[in-house]
Amino acid sequence: MVKRGKEPMWESAEFDELYVLAIPRHGNRDLAPGTKKSILDQLEDDVLAWEERLGDDEGKEDASGEGHGTG
């Protein structure tokens, strides 16, 4: 978590290129629809970055003859 402003900010330790994610605290109130969409869009970018990285790692394992083997 990064200290910036009044809302908690979450920064990816793995992906420097991703934006810092702010998830505002609103007590028991719902977040505005635009805020929800923005948060979900940023989380989707995180998922895509992980999928790419893990896909790259799996390709390296396959090329070396390790991983996913039936042994």
Buried (B, 14 or more C-beta within 10 A) or exposed (E): EEEEEEEBBBEBEEBEEBBEBBBEEEEEEEBEEEBEEBBEEBEEBBEEBEEEEEEEEEEEEEEEEEEEEEE
